[in-house]
Amino acid sequence: MVDPHERRTINMAAGLRKRGRAGSAAQAAGLCRQWLQRAWQERRLLLREPRYTLLVAACLCLAEVGITFWVIHRVAYTEIDWKAYMAQVEGVINGTYDYTQLQGDTGPLVYPAGFVYIFMGLYYATGRGTDIRMAQNIFAVLYLATLLLVFLIYHQTCKVPPFVFFFMCCASYRVHSIFVLRLFNDPVAMVLLFLSINLLLAQRWSWGCCCFSLAVSVKMNVLLFAPGLLFLLLTQFGFHGALPKLGICAALQVAQDRGEYPVAAEGSLQKEGSTPAPYTQPYPLNHGKIVSTLFTSNFIGICFSRSLHYQFYVWYFHTLPYLLWATPAPWLTHLLRLLVLGLIELSWNTYPSTSCSSAALHVCHAVILLQLWLGPQAFPKSIQHSKKAQ
């Protein structure tokens, strides 16, 4: 039998715990209310100040969940390359390793080994490629992961006004189509590329090079970023310091073709940042310089491509806001930048392409190139003399 005094003590303790939980909940609700009130009071700044990137990104990602799955259920799927991918992967599963013998409806297999391994997983996840709805749902998750990685890049650079992000995701029909209505392999390569860039921004250079090499192994368009990456590695580590990072990229390609992963790269990944490099940087790399170098390298390659297929749009679509807004250009107002984005979207949505749509795309590319050329240099000329001296 419990003593009355002890029972009162137990009841008081229980009451204090309940009041404590209620107080914590009320405090959290109060902070959330204050935060929302402040956001409403600063709603104009919310769309203009880069410091609000994560808040706007969170809202857009939630909207994209509904938009993407609405597209899947309401817009008809179009078969282009998916069956060919599955046929090529099935040939590998059946024991054929000769690329000249791996055929699909659209021709022979032309993609590296990373593509085979990843789409082999999709082959099994989708009932040997027959469950198209499952494949679309997987690519929808891939699309949302891509947005998350891209928004993290923009948050770290803090140079693009958040209102632009609406045009980077919700307003693009073509990009939704490439991801969830066509099931191309280009988005798979790009999500690995954006993961690589996030790792580089976190100063995890070895892991970043590893993910970059994985992206190349899915589709080699990622090599358009390679000149920029090489420049960053030489700037960050010097010639001798860059060689192990380049070795990781090369070893991963060889290992995938042999069906195994390199042991000698392993030590470099584990010892990342454990010992200081003897090379002294002539010019420090910040987030803006890393992103600008990589995005510009890729954009120049696309501008001078011999031909462009519709799925190639995702090669640079998510980088366009940065290229347009990160470089100060008084002659290029917000309205003109949005006009450039709109014309590019319109050009890619015109099917079949016409002389006017192609000309408009080239003019928009020329405007962006001119802005990058006339804008302030991310790396002053002094760095070139320093590198020569080294």
Short mmCIF file of the C-alpha atoms (twelve columns), coordinates in Angstrom:
data_MODEL
# 
_entry.id   MODEL 
# 
loop_
_atom_site.group_PDB 
_atom_site.id 
_atom_site.type_symbol 
_atom_site.label_atom_id 
_atom_site.label_alt_id 
_atom_site.label_comp_id 
_atom_site.label_asym_id 
_atom_site.label_seq_id 
_atom_site.Cartn_x 
_atom_site.Cartn_y 
_atom_site.Cartn_z 
_atom_site.pdbx_PDB_model_num 
ATOM 1   C CA . MET A 1   0.000  0.000   0.000   1 
ATOM 2   C CA . VAL A 2   1.429  3.385   -1.072  1 
ATOM 3   C CA . ASP A 3   1.858  6.005   1.622   1 
ATOM 4   C CA . PRO A 4   -0.383 9.103   1.003   1 
ATOM 5   C CA . HIS A 5   2.601  11.418  1.246   1 
ATOM 6   C CA . GLU A 6   4.492  9.307   -1.294  1 
ATOM 7   C CA . ARG A 7   1.446  9.302   -3.601  1 
ATOM 8   C CA . ARG A 8   1.285  13.111  -3.462  1 
ATOM 9   C CA . THR A 9   4.989  13.262  -4.309  1 
ATOM 10  C CA . ILE A 10  4.492  10.953  -7.301  1 
ATOM 11  C CA . ASN A 11  1.507  12.981  -8.524  1 
ATOM 12  C CA . MET A 12  3.441  16.234  -8.205  1 
ATOM 13  C CA . ALA A 13  6.360  14.792  -10.193 1 
ATOM 14  C CA . ALA A 14  4.003  13.562  -12.913 1 
ATOM 15  C CA . GLY A 15  2.380  16.979  -13.046 1 
ATOM 16  C CA . LEU A 16  5.743  18.682  -13.357 1 
ATOM 17  C CA . ARG A 17  6.691  16.356  -16.211 1 
ATOM 18  C CA . LYS A 18  3.425  17.105  -18.035 1 
ATOM 19  C CA . ARG A 19  3.835  20.839  -17.495 1 
ATOM 20  C CA . GLY A 20  7.444  20.559  -18.671 1 
ATOM 21  C CA . ARG A 21  6.398  18.824  -21.884 1 
ATOM 22  C CA . ALA A 22  3.572  21.284  -22.405 1 
ATOM 23  C CA . GLY A 23  5.924  24.179  -21.743 1 
ATOM 24  C CA . SER A 24  8.462  22.883  -24.236 1 
ATOM 25  C CA . ALA A 25  5.760  22.411  -26.864 1 
ATOM 26  C CA . ALA A 26  4.398  25.889  -26.195 1 
ATOM 27  C CA . GLN A 27  7.878  27.373  -26.422 1 
ATOM 28  C CA . ALA A 28  8.534  25.608  -29.725 1 
ATOM 29  C CA . ALA A 29  5.165  26.753  -31.066 1 
ATOM 30  C CA . GLY A 30  5.939  30.303  -29.973 1 
ATOM 31  C CA . LEU A 31  9.303  30.295  -31.728 1 
ATOM 32  C CA . CYS A 32  7.717  28.878  -34.872 1 
ATOM 33  C CA . ARG A 33  5.004  31.561  -34.747 1 
ATOM 34  C CA . GLN A 34  7.589  34.307  -34.345 1 
ATOM 35  C CA . TRP A 35  9.632  32.896  -37.216 1 
ATOM 36  C CA . LEU A 36  6.584  32.751  -39.511 1 
ATOM 37  C CA . GLN A 37  5.557  36.295  -38.519 1 
ATOM 38  C CA . ARG A 38  9.039  37.565  -39.281 1 
ATOM 39  C CA . ALA A 39  9.038  35.718  -42.598 1 
ATOM 40  C CA . TRP A 40  5.669  37.301  -43.490 1 
ATOM 41  C CA . GLN A 41  6.900  40.762  -42.512 1 
ATOM 42  C CA . GLU A 42  9.982  40.266  -44.671 1 
ATOM 43  C CA . ARG A 43  8.133  38.485  -47.495 1 
ATOM 44  C CA . ARG A 44  9.657  40.758  -50.105 1 
ATOM 45  C CA . LEU A 45  13.159 40.068  -48.835 1 
ATOM 46  C CA . LEU A 46  12.210 36.389  -48.715 1 
ATOM 47  C CA . LEU A 47  12.207 36.284  -52.495 1 
ATOM 48  C CA . ARG A 48  15.185 38.565  -53.033 1 
ATOM 49  C CA . GLU A 49  17.766 37.747  -50.356 1 
ATOM 50  C CA . PRO A 50  19.933 34.626  -50.932 1 
ATOM 51  C CA . ARG A 51  20.054 33.992  -47.188 1 
ATOM 52  C CA . TYR A 52  16.477 32.688  -47.445 1 
ATOM 53  C CA . THR A 53  17.453 30.062  -50.015 1 
ATOM 54  C CA . LEU A 54  16.820 27.074  -47.743 1 
ATOM 55  C CA . LEU A 55  13.361 28.285  -46.712 1 
ATOM 56  C CA . VAL A 56  12.248 28.881  -50.288 1 
ATOM 57  C CA . ALA A 57  13.889 25.617  -51.364 1 
ATOM 58  C CA . ALA A 58  11.952 23.682  -48.716 1 
ATOM 59  C CA . CYS A 59  8.652  25.146  -49.931 1 
ATOM 60  C CA . LEU A 60  9.485  24.415  -53.568 1 
ATOM 61  C CA . CYS A 61  10.560 20.852  -52.818 1 
ATOM 62  C CA . LEU A 62  7.232  20.209  -51.069 1 
ATOM 63  C CA . ALA A 63  5.425  21.632  -54.083 1 
ATOM 64  C CA . GLU A 64  7.550  19.496  -56.387 1 
ATOM 65  C CA . VAL A 65  6.471  16.317  -54.594 1 
ATOM 66  C CA . GLY A 66  2.892  17.000  -55.643 1 
ATOM 67  C CA . ILE A 67  3.749  18.282  -59.118 1 
ATOM 68  C CA . THR A 68  6.040  15.373  -59.984 1 
ATOM 69  C CA . PHE A 69  3.655  12.657  -58.906 1 
ATOM 70  C CA . TRP A 70  0.776  14.471  -60.603 1 
ATOM 71  C CA . VAL A 71  2.794  14.397  -63.830 1 
ATOM 72  C CA . ILE A 72  3.409  10.669  -63.415 1 
ATOM 73  C CA . HIS A 73  -0.286 9.870   -62.976 1 
ATOM 74  C CA . ARG A 74  -1.759 12.379  -65.425 1 
ATOM 75  C CA . VAL A 75  0.697  12.612  -68.322 1 
ATOM 76  C CA . ALA A 76  1.310  9.637   -70.592 1 
ATOM 77  C CA . TYR A 77  4.687  7.924   -70.448 1 
ATOM 78  C CA . THR A 78  6.652  7.944   -73.724 1 
ATOM 79  C CA . GLU A 79  8.939  5.035   -74.537 1 
ATOM 80  C CA . ILE A 80  12.258 6.112   -76.058 1 
ATOM 81  C CA . ASP A 81  15.332 4.457   -74.523 1 
ATOM 82  C CA . TRP A 82  14.129 2.528   -71.461 1 
ATOM 83  C CA . LYS A 83  13.532 -0.783  -73.268 1 
ATOM 84  C CA . ALA A 84  16.902 -0.448  -75.000 1 
ATOM 85  C CA . TYR A 85  18.587 0.131   -71.631 1 
ATOM 86  C CA . MET A 86  16.934 -2.970  -70.194 1 
ATOM 87  C CA . ALA A 87  17.830 -5.119  -73.221 1 
ATOM 88  C CA . GLN A 88  21.472 -4.036  -73.010 1 
ATOM 89  C CA . VAL A 89  21.639 -4.710  -69.266 1 
ATOM 90  C CA . GLU A 90  19.939 -8.081  -69.748 1 
ATOM 91  C CA . GLY A 91  22.694 -9.047  -72.152 1 
ATOM 92  C CA . VAL A 92  25.294 -8.420  -69.436 1 
ATOM 93  C CA . ILE A 93  23.227 -10.404 -66.927 1 
ATOM 94  C CA . ASN A 94  23.146 -13.294 -69.390 1 
ATOM 95  C CA . GLY A 95  26.948 -13.289 -69.565 1 
ATOM 96  C CA . THR A 96  27.717 -11.162 -72.629 1 
ATOM 97  C CA . TYR A 97  30.558 -8.711  -71.946 1 
ATOM 98  C CA . ASP A 98  31.507 -7.841  -75.513 1 
ATOM 99  C CA . TYR A 99  30.168 -4.322  -76.139 1 
ATOM 100 C CA . THR A 100 29.760 -5.040  -79.847 1 
ATOM 101 C CA . GLN A 101 27.301 -7.816  -78.961 1 
ATOM 102 C CA . LEU A 102 25.211 -5.822  -76.456 1 
ATOM 103 C CA . GLN A 103 22.321 -4.496  -78.501 1 
ATOM 104 C CA . GLY A 104 19.061 -2.718  -77.795 1 
ATOM 105 C CA . ASP A 105 16.197 -1.322  -79.852 1 
ATOM 106 C CA . THR A 106 18.169 1.874   -80.466 1 
ATOM 107 C CA . GLY A 107 21.501 0.247   -81.258 1 
ATOM 108 C CA . PRO A 108 24.578 -1.048  -79.407 1 
ATOM 109 C CA . LEU A 109 25.515 -0.227  -75.835 1 
ATOM 110 C CA . VAL A 110 27.668 2.930   -75.826 1 
ATOM 111 C CA . TYR A 111 27.711 3.776   -72.104 1 
ATOM 112 C CA . PRO A 112 30.426 2.905   -69.553 1 
ATOM 113 C CA . ALA A 113 30.257 0.220   -66.888 1 
ATOM 114 C CA . GLY A 114 28.705 2.442   -64.199 1 
ATOM 115 C CA . PHE A 115 25.606 2.743   -66.346 1 
ATOM 116 C CA . VAL A 116 25.393 -1.052  -66.586 1 
ATOM 117 C CA . TYR A 117 25.647 -1.582  -62.825 1 
ATOM 118 C CA . ILE A 118 23.127 1.112   -61.894 1 
ATOM 119 C CA . PHE A 119 20.577 0.140   -64.512 1 
ATOM 120 C CA . MET A 120 21.084 -3.488  -63.597 1 
ATOM 121 C CA . GLY A 121 19.749 -2.525  -60.167 1 
ATOM 122 C CA . LEU A 122 16.821 -0.771  -61.826 1 
ATOM 123 C CA . TYR A 123 16.273 -3.874  -63.981 1 
ATOM 124 C CA . TYR A 124 15.650 -5.985  -60.888 1 
ATOM 125 C CA . ALA A 125 13.763 -3.257  -59.000 1 
ATOM 126 C CA . THR A 126 11.264 -2.884  -61.838 1 
ATOM 127 C CA . GLY A 127 10.528 -6.545  -62.525 1 
ATOM 128 C CA . ARG A 128 13.084 -6.911  -65.340 1 
ATOM 129 C CA . GLY A 129 12.184 -3.494  -66.655 1 
ATOM 130 C CA . THR A 130 8.476  -4.210  -67.087 1 
ATOM 131 C CA . ASP A 131 7.104  -2.142  -64.174 1 
ATOM 132 C CA . ILE A 132 7.215  1.323   -65.744 1 
ATOM 133 C CA . ARG A 133 5.282  2.963   -62.889 1 
ATOM 134 C CA . MET A 134 7.868  1.752   -60.382 1 
ATOM 135 C CA . ALA A 135 10.642 3.106   -62.619 1 
ATOM 136 C CA . GLN A 136 8.866  6.472   -62.808 1 
ATOM 137 C CA . ASN A 137 8.562  6.615   -59.028 1 
ATOM 138 C CA . ILE A 138 12.256 5.845   -58.652 1 
ATOM 139 C CA . PHE A 139 13.133 8.610   -61.097 1 
ATOM 140 C CA . ALA A 140 10.781 10.964  -59.226 1 
ATOM 141 C CA . VAL A 141 12.809 10.355  -56.063 1 
ATOM 142 C CA . LEU A 142 15.949 10.886  -58.143 1 
ATOM 143 C CA . TYR A 143 14.547 14.212  -59.348 1 
ATOM 144 C CA . LEU A 144 13.806 15.376  -55.791 1 
ATOM 145 C CA . ALA A 145 17.302 14.298  -54.690 1 
ATOM 146 C CA . THR A 146 18.762 16.317  -57.567 1 
ATOM 147 C CA . LEU A 147 16.821 19.395  -56.464 1 
ATOM 148 C CA . LEU A 148 18.003 18.960  -52.887 1 
ATOM 149 C CA . LEU A 149 21.656 18.735  -53.945 1 
ATOM 150 C CA . VAL A 150 21.305 21.731  -56.272 1 
ATOM 151 C CA . PHE A 151 19.656 23.840  -53.581 1 
ATOM 152 C CA . LEU A 152 22.473 22.977  -51.177 1 
ATOM 153 C CA . ILE A 153 24.963 24.292  -53.745 1 
ATOM 154 C CA . TYR A 154 23.010 27.525  -54.167 1 
ATOM 155 C CA . HIS A 155 22.676 27.919  -50.395 1 
ATOM 156 C CA . GLN A 156 26.432 27.647  -49.925 1 
ATOM 157 C CA . THR A 157 27.238 30.151  -52.668 1 
ATOM 158 C CA . CYS A 158 24.519 32.634  -51.618 1 
ATOM 159 C CA . LYS A 159 24.491 34.569  -54.902 1 
ATOM 160 C CA . VAL A 160 21.127 33.862  -56.546 1 
ATOM 161 C CA . PRO A 161 17.855 35.509  -55.385 1 
ATOM 162 C CA . PRO A 162 15.369 32.822  -54.249 1 
ATOM 163 C CA . PHE A 163 12.556 33.927  -56.576 1 
ATOM 164 C CA . VAL A 164 14.569 32.500  -59.468 1 
ATOM 165 C CA . PHE A 165 14.288 28.974  -58.064 1 
ATOM 166 C CA . PHE A 166 10.623 28.756  -59.045 1 
ATOM 167 C CA . PHE A 167 11.704 28.908  -62.692 1 
ATOM 168 C CA . MET A 168 14.428 26.345  -62.003 1 
ATOM 169 C CA . CYS A 169 12.027 23.636  -60.892 1 
ATOM 170 C CA . CYS A 170 8.238  24.021  -60.905 1 
ATOM 171 C CA . ALA A 171 7.991  25.864  -64.226 1 
ATOM 172 C CA . SER A 172 10.017 23.526  -66.441 1 
ATOM 173 C CA . TYR A 173 7.939  20.989  -68.365 1 
ATOM 174 C CA . ARG A 174 10.897 19.630  -70.309 1 
ATOM 175 C CA . VAL A 175 12.946 18.708  -67.229 1 
ATOM 176 C CA . HIS A 176 10.023 16.897  -65.584 1 
ATOM 177 C CA . SER A 177 9.541  15.034  -68.843 1 
ATOM 178 C CA . ILE A 178 13.209 13.985  -69.063 1 
ATOM 179 C CA . PHE A 179 13.155 12.608  -65.521 1 
ATOM 180 C CA . VAL A 180 9.793  10.862  -65.100 1 
ATOM 181 C CA . LEU A 181 8.239  10.560  -68.571 1 
ATOM 182 C CA . ARG A 182 11.291 9.442   -70.582 1 
ATOM 183 C CA . LEU A 183 13.540 7.725   -67.984 1 
ATOM 184 C CA . PHE A 184 16.802 8.764   -69.637 1 
ATOM 185 C CA . ASN A 185 20.166 7.978   -68.058 1 
ATOM 186 C CA . ASP A 186 21.257 11.641  -68.118 1 
ATOM 187 C CA . PRO A 187 19.574 12.458  -64.755 1 
ATOM 188 C CA . VAL A 188 21.429 9.582   -63.078 1 
ATOM 189 C CA . ALA A 189 24.763 11.004  -64.185 1 
ATOM 190 C CA . MET A 190 23.809 14.525  -63.108 1 
ATOM 191 C CA . VAL A 191 22.677 13.605  -59.596 1 
ATOM 192 C CA . LEU A 192 26.091 11.985  -59.023 1 
ATOM 193 C CA . LEU A 193 27.755 15.095  -60.448 1 
ATOM 194 C CA . PHE A 194 25.893 17.418  -58.070 1 
ATOM 195 C CA . LEU A 195 26.769 15.115  -55.175 1 
ATOM 196 C CA . SER A 196 30.390 15.410  -56.251 1 
ATOM 197 C CA . ILE A 197 30.199 19.217  -56.256 1 
ATOM 198 C CA . ASN A 198 28.713 19.225  -52.750 1 
ATOM 199 C CA . LEU A 199 31.602 17.071  -51.555 1 
ATOM 200 C CA . LEU A 200 34.114 19.446  -53.172 1 
ATOM 201 C CA . LEU A 201 32.434 22.379  -51.410 1 
ATOM 202 C CA . ALA A 202 32.810 20.472  -48.132 1 
ATOM 203 C CA . GLN A 203 36.561 20.124  -48.889 1 
ATOM 204 C CA . ARG A 204 36.217 16.362  -49.304 1 
ATOM 205 C CA . TRP A 205 38.250 16.375  -52.484 1 
ATOM 206 C CA . SER A 206 38.985 12.654  -52.707 1 
ATOM 207 C CA . TRP A 207 35.361 11.663  -52.212 1 
ATOM 208 C CA . GLY A 208 34.327 14.395  -54.641 1 
ATOM 209 C CA . CYS A 209 36.686 12.980  -57.290 1 
ATOM 210 C CA . CYS A 210 35.315 9.511   -56.597 1 
ATOM 211 C CA . CYS A 211 31.711 10.630  -57.187 1 
ATOM 212 C CA . PHE A 212 32.797 12.614  -60.233 1 
ATOM 213 C CA . SER A 213 34.318 9.463   -61.708 1 
ATOM 214 C CA . LEU A 214 31.120 7.533   -60.931 1 
ATOM 215 C CA . ALA A 215 29.124 10.173  -62.791 1 
ATOM 216 C CA . VAL A 216 31.433 9.850   -65.797 1 
ATOM 217 C CA . SER A 217 30.933 6.086   -65.697 1 
ATOM 218 C CA . VAL A 218 27.183 6.574   -66.215 1 
ATOM 219 C CA . LYS A 219 27.414 9.022   -69.104 1 
ATOM 220 C CA . MET A 220 30.500 10.776  -70.382 1 
ATOM 221 C CA . ASN A 221 28.887 14.188  -70.835 1 
ATOM 222 C CA . VAL A 222 30.144 14.823  -67.283 1 
ATOM 223 C CA . LEU A 223 33.609 15.162  -68.821 1 
ATOM 224 C CA . LEU A 224 32.541 18.688  -69.821 1 
ATOM 225 C CA . PHE A 225 33.145 19.566  -66.164 1 
ATOM 226 C CA . ALA A 226 36.593 17.926  -66.235 1 
ATOM 227 C CA . PRO A 227 38.649 20.971  -67.400 1 
ATOM 228 C CA . GLY A 228 37.204 22.973  -64.524 1 
ATOM 229 C CA . LEU A 229 37.885 20.187  -62.035 1 
ATOM 230 C CA . LEU A 230 41.475 19.835  -63.245 1 
ATOM 231 C CA . PHE A 231 42.023 23.582  -62.849 1 
ATOM 232 C CA . LEU A 232 40.610 23.461  -59.302 1 
ATOM 233 C CA . LEU A 233 42.800 20.494  -58.343 1 
ATOM 234 C CA . LEU A 234 45.922 22.209  -59.659 1 
ATOM 235 C CA . THR A 235 44.979 25.424  -57.859 1 
ATOM 236 C CA . GLN A 236 44.204 23.647  -54.597 1 
ATOM 237 C CA . PHE A 237 47.004 21.069  -54.477 1 
ATOM 238 C CA . GLY A 238 49.547 21.897  -57.169 1 
ATOM 239 C CA . PHE A 239 50.726 19.426  -59.811 1 
ATOM 240 C CA . HIS A 240 52.076 16.730  -57.476 1 
ATOM 241 C CA . GLY A 241 49.215 17.051  -55.020 1 
ATOM 242 C CA . ALA A 242 46.626 16.727  -57.774 1 
ATOM 243 C CA . LEU A 243 48.030 13.438  -59.089 1 
ATOM 244 C CA . PRO A 244 46.518 11.213  -56.314 1 
ATOM 245 C CA . LYS A 245 43.094 12.783  -56.890 1 
ATOM 246 C CA . LEU A 246 43.359 12.159  -60.617 1 
ATOM 247 C CA . GLY A 247 44.509 8.636   -59.801 1 
ATOM 248 C CA . ILE A 248 41.262 8.039   -57.897 1 
ATOM 249 C CA . CYS A 249 39.262 9.066   -60.969 1 
ATOM 250 C CA . ALA A 250 41.266 6.798   -63.269 1 
ATOM 251 C CA . ALA A 251 41.428 3.831   -60.881 1 
ATOM 252 C CA . LEU A 252 37.659 3.822   -60.413 1 
ATOM 253 C CA . GLN A 253 37.106 3.606   -64.161 1 
ATOM 254 C CA . VAL A 254 39.515 0.681   -64.469 1 
ATOM 255 C CA . ALA A 255 38.020 -1.045  -61.419 1 
ATOM 256 C CA . GLN A 256 34.487 -0.842  -62.789 1 
ATOM 257 C CA . ASP A 257 35.514 -2.477  -66.046 1 
ATOM 258 C CA . ARG A 258 37.203 -5.267  -64.086 1 
ATOM 259 C CA . GLY A 259 34.275 -5.647  -61.688 1 
ATOM 260 C CA . GLU A 260 36.234 -4.709  -58.598 1 
ATOM 261 C CA . TYR A 261 37.202 -1.599  -56.669 1 
ATOM 262 C CA . PRO A 262 40.747 -0.357  -56.127 1 
ATOM 263 C CA . VAL A 263 42.466 -0.992  -52.816 1 
ATOM 264 C CA . ALA A 264 45.229 1.614   -53.464 1 
ATOM 265 C CA . ALA A 265 42.593 4.407   -53.755 1 
ATOM 266 C CA . GLU A 266 41.181 3.443   -50.417 1 
ATOM 267 C CA . GLY A 267 44.004 4.910   -48.375 1 
ATOM 268 C CA . SER A 268 43.586 8.312   -50.017 1 
ATOM 269 C CA . LEU A 269 39.899 8.359   -49.176 1 
ATOM 270 C CA . GLN A 270 40.450 7.386   -45.534 1 
ATOM 271 C CA . LYS A 271 43.244 9.872   -44.953 1 
ATOM 272 C CA . GLU A 272 41.413 12.871  -46.426 1 
ATOM 273 C CA . GLY A 273 42.510 15.983  -44.562 1 
ATOM 274 C CA . SER A 274 44.687 14.050  -42.074 1 
ATOM 275 C CA . THR A 275 47.994 15.589  -43.187 1 
ATOM 276 C CA . PRO A 276 48.559 19.073  -44.565 1 
ATOM 277 C CA . ALA A 277 49.680 19.277  -48.172 1 
ATOM 278 C CA . PRO A 278 53.105 20.824  -48.709 1 
ATOM 279 C CA . TYR A 279 51.757 22.881  -51.586 1 
ATOM 280 C CA . THR A 280 50.913 26.499  -50.735 1 
ATOM 281 C CA . GLN A 281 47.845 27.817  -52.512 1 
ATOM 282 C CA . PRO A 282 48.560 30.957  -54.525 1 
ATOM 283 C CA . TYR A 283 44.911 31.936  -54.247 1 
ATOM 284 C CA . PRO A 284 42.274 30.532  -51.835 1 
ATOM 285 C CA . LEU A 285 39.283 28.675  -53.214 1 
ATOM 286 C CA . ASN A 286 35.899 29.634  -51.835 1 
ATOM 287 C CA . HIS A 287 32.522 28.129  -52.701 1 
ATOM 288 C CA . GLY A 288 31.808 30.683  -55.405 1 
ATOM 289 C CA . LYS A 289 35.075 30.032  -57.235 1 
ATOM 290 C CA . ILE A 290 34.572 26.264  -57.171 1 
ATOM 291 C CA . VAL A 291 31.013 26.425  -58.492 1 
ATOM 292 C CA . SER A 292 31.755 29.149  -61.056 1 
ATOM 293 C CA . THR A 293 34.687 27.214  -62.490 1 
ATOM 294 C CA . LEU A 294 32.775 23.943  -62.834 1 
ATOM 295 C CA . PHE A 295 29.542 25.450  -64.175 1 
ATOM 296 C CA . THR A 296 31.377 27.649  -66.678 1 
ATOM 297 C CA . SER A 297 33.489 24.753  -67.940 1 
ATOM 298 C CA . ASN A 298 30.376 22.688  -68.607 1 
ATOM 299 C CA . PHE A 299 28.472 25.582  -70.178 1 
ATOM 300 C CA . ILE A 300 31.241 26.382  -72.668 1 
ATOM 301 C CA . GLY A 301 31.299 22.751  -73.748 1 
ATOM 302 C CA . ILE A 302 27.538 22.741  -74.335 1 
ATOM 303 C CA . CYS A 303 27.651 26.008  -76.282 1 
ATOM 304 C CA . PHE A 304 30.089 24.514  -78.769 1 
ATOM 305 C CA . SER A 305 28.534 21.070  -79.003 1 
ATOM 306 C CA . ARG A 306 28.022 19.807  -82.534 1 
ATOM 307 C CA . SER A 307 24.443 18.720  -81.788 1 
ATOM 308 C CA . LEU A 308 22.049 18.785  -78.866 1 
ATOM 309 C CA . HIS A 309 19.384 16.178  -78.108 1 
ATOM 310 C CA . TYR A 310 16.411 17.078  -75.940 1 
ATOM 311 C CA . GLN A 311 17.582 15.098  -72.922 1 
ATOM 312 C CA . PHE A 312 20.822 17.100  -72.927 1 
ATOM 313 C CA . TYR A 313 18.898 19.978  -71.368 1 
ATOM 314 C CA . VAL A 314 19.517 18.538  -67.897 1 
ATOM 315 C CA . TRP A 315 23.265 18.782  -68.502 1 
ATOM 316 C CA . TYR A 316 23.115 22.483  -67.674 1 
ATOM 317 C CA . PHE A 317 19.529 23.395  -66.786 1 
ATOM 318 C CA . HIS A 318 20.126 23.610  -63.019 1 
ATOM 319 C CA . THR A 319 23.287 25.683  -63.515 1 
ATOM 320 C CA . LEU A 320 21.653 28.435  -65.596 1 
ATOM 321 C CA . PRO A 321 20.398 30.567  -62.652 1 
ATOM 322 C CA . TYR A 322 23.892 30.634  -61.202 1 
ATOM 323 C CA . LEU A 323 25.499 31.547  -64.521 1 
ATOM 324 C CA . LEU A 324 22.993 34.367  -65.045 1 
ATOM 325 C CA . TRP A 325 22.814 35.850  -61.538 1 
ATOM 326 C CA . ALA A 326 26.156 35.113  -59.867 1 
ATOM 327 C CA . THR A 327 28.144 37.405  -62.165 1 
ATOM 328 C CA . PRO A 328 27.419 41.141  -61.677 1 
ATOM 329 C CA . ALA A 329 26.292 42.753  -64.923 1 
ATOM 330 C CA . PRO A 330 24.509 46.138  -64.653 1 
ATOM 331 C CA . TRP A 331 23.350 45.922  -68.271 1 
ATOM 332 C CA . LEU A 332 21.582 42.606  -67.603 1 
ATOM 333 C CA . THR A 333 18.552 43.356  -65.405 1 
ATOM 334 C CA . HIS A 334 16.435 40.775  -63.577 1 
ATOM 335 C CA . LEU A 335 13.823 41.030  -66.306 1 
ATOM 336 C CA . LEU A 336 16.351 40.390  -69.074 1 
ATOM 337 C CA . ARG A 337 17.800 37.424  -67.199 1 
ATOM 338 C CA . LEU A 338 14.331 35.945  -66.791 1 
ATOM 339 C CA . LEU A 339 13.737 36.556  -70.488 1 
ATOM 340 C CA . VAL A 340 16.887 34.589  -71.309 1 
ATOM 341 C CA . LEU A 341 15.734 31.721  -69.069 1 
ATOM 342 C CA . GLY A 342 12.295 31.776  -70.670 1 
ATOM 343 C CA . LEU A 343 13.653 31.739  -74.215 1 
ATOM 344 C CA . ILE A 344 15.963 28.837  -73.397 1 
ATOM 345 C CA . GLU A 345 13.043 26.889  -71.939 1 
ATOM 346 C CA . LEU A 346 10.907 27.711  -74.978 1 
ATOM 347 C CA . SER A 347 13.666 26.614  -77.348 1 
ATOM 348 C CA . TRP A 348 14.033 23.250  -75.628 1 
ATOM 349 C CA . ASN A 349 10.244 22.765  -75.590 1 
ATOM 350 C CA . THR A 350 9.885  23.336  -79.336 1 
ATOM 351 C CA . TYR A 351 9.531  19.953  -81.057 1 
ATOM 352 C CA . PRO A 352 10.676 19.421  -83.677 1 
ATOM 353 C CA . SER A 353 13.239 22.178  -83.476 1 
ATOM 354 C CA . THR A 354 13.044 25.017  -85.983 1 
ATOM 355 C CA . SER A 355 15.513 27.542  -87.316 1 
ATOM 356 C CA . CYS A 356 13.967 30.170  -85.024 1 
ATOM 357 C CA . SER A 357 14.151 28.016  -81.881 1 
ATOM 358 C CA . SER A 358 17.761 27.025  -82.607 1 
ATOM 359 C CA . ALA A 359 18.745 30.625  -83.328 1 
ATOM 360 C CA . ALA A 360 17.069 31.806  -80.117 1 
ATOM 361 C CA . LEU A 361 18.972 29.186  -78.118 1 
ATOM 362 C CA . HIS A 362 22.307 30.249  -79.630 1 
ATOM 363 C CA . VAL A 363 21.572 33.929  -78.961 1 
ATOM 364 C CA . CYS A 364 20.757 33.169  -75.308 1 
ATOM 365 C CA . HIS A 365 23.948 31.153  -74.970 1 
ATOM 366 C CA . ALA A 366 25.890 34.043  -76.490 1 
ATOM 367 C CA . VAL A 367 24.364 36.478  -73.966 1 
ATOM 368 C CA . ILE A 368 25.439 34.268  -71.059 1 
ATOM 369 C CA . LEU A 369 28.930 33.817  -72.519 1 
ATOM 370 C CA . LEU A 370 29.259 37.571  -72.979 1 
ATOM 371 C CA . GLN A 371 28.193 38.160  -69.393 1 
ATOM 372 C CA . LEU A 372 30.763 35.651  -68.124 1 
ATOM 373 C CA . TRP A 373 33.463 37.194  -70.328 1 
ATOM 374 C CA . LEU A 374 32.777 40.786  -69.258 1 
ATOM 375 C CA . GLY A 375 32.137 40.003  -65.597 1 
ATOM 376 C CA . PRO A 376 34.787 40.169  -62.866 1 
ATOM 377 C CA . GLN A 377 37.286 37.323  -62.973 1 
ATOM 378 C CA . ALA A 378 36.993 34.749  -60.211 1 
ATOM 379 C CA . PHE A 379 40.749 34.176  -60.434 1 
ATOM 380 C CA . PRO A 380 42.909 37.299  -60.893 1 
ATOM 381 C CA . LYS A 381 45.811 37.230  -63.319 1 
ATOM 382 C CA . SER A 382 48.212 37.077  -60.376 1 
ATOM 383 C CA . ILE A 383 47.291 33.413  -59.904 1 
ATOM 384 C CA . GLN A 384 48.597 32.594  -63.379 1 
ATOM 385 C CA . HIS A 385 51.977 34.145  -62.618 1 
ATOM 386 C CA . SER A 386 52.070 32.339  -59.265 1 
ATOM 387 C CA . LYS A 387 51.382 28.997  -60.943 1 
ATOM 388 C CA . LYS A 388 54.159 29.627  -63.491 1 
ATOM 389 C CA . ALA A 389 56.538 30.406  -60.671 1 
ATOM 390 C CA . GLN A 390 55.611 27.179  -58.931 1 
# 
